[in-house]
């Protein structure tokens, strides 16, 4: 499906924990291949950034929603 990611036309934010080693590269690929996507790497977090660093995660989600509303 990687070759079809360019078809996504809605605002996209890819969120990954900085210490989530198995998912860092896939997250980067998603963000690179989805036009206009933003990659947010949550520091002090691994696979569950919403639990491990909730303030940073909420900031990322809030920024995404602001961007989506503006588009």
C-alpha positions in Angstrom: 0.0 0.0 0.0 3.0 2.3 0.3 2.7 3.3 -3.4 -0.9 4.5 -2.8 -0.1 6.8 0.2 0.1 9.8 -2.2 -3.6 9.4 -2.8 -4.4 10.6 0.7 -5.7 14.1 0.4 -6.7 15.1 3.9 -4.5 16.7 6.6 -2.4 14.0 8.1 -0.2 13.9 11.2 1.9 10.9 11.9 2.7 10.5 15.6 5.4 8.2 16.9 7.3 7.9 20.2 11.0 8.8 20.1 12.0 5.4 21.6 9.6 3.3 19.6 12.4 1.8 17.5 10.3 -0.6 15.4 7.9 2.1 14.3 10.2 5.1 13.8 11.2 4.3 10.2 7.7 3.3 9.1 6.3 6.5 10.6 8.9 8.5 8.6 7.9 6.6 5.4 4.3 7.5 6.0 5.0 11.1 6.6 7.3 11.3 3.5 4.8 9.6 1.2 1.6 11.4 2.2 1.6 14.8 0.6 1.7 17.6 3.2 1.9 15.2 6.2 3.6 16.2 9.3 5.7 13.9 11.4 5.6 14.4 15.2 8.1 12.5 17.3 7.1 12.5 20.9 10.1 12.7 23.2 10.3 10.6 26.4 7.9 8.1 24.9 8.0 4.7 23.2 4.9 2.8 21.8 2.2 4.6 23.8 3.0 8.3 23.7 -0.5 9.2 24.7 0.3 7.6 28.1 4.0 8.1 28.4 4.0 11.8 27.5 0.4 12.9 27.4 1.1 16.7 27.3 3.3 16.4 24.2 0.7 14.0 22.6 -2.1 16.4 23.3 -0.1 19.3 21.9 0.4 17.2 18.7 -3.3 16.3 18.4 -4.3 19.9 19.1 -2.0 21.2 16.4 -3.3 18.6 14.0 -6.9 19.6 14.6 -6.1 23.3 14.2 -4.4 22.5 10.9 -7.3 20.4 9.8 -9.9 23.1 10.7 -7.9 25.6 8.7 -7.8 23.6 5.5 
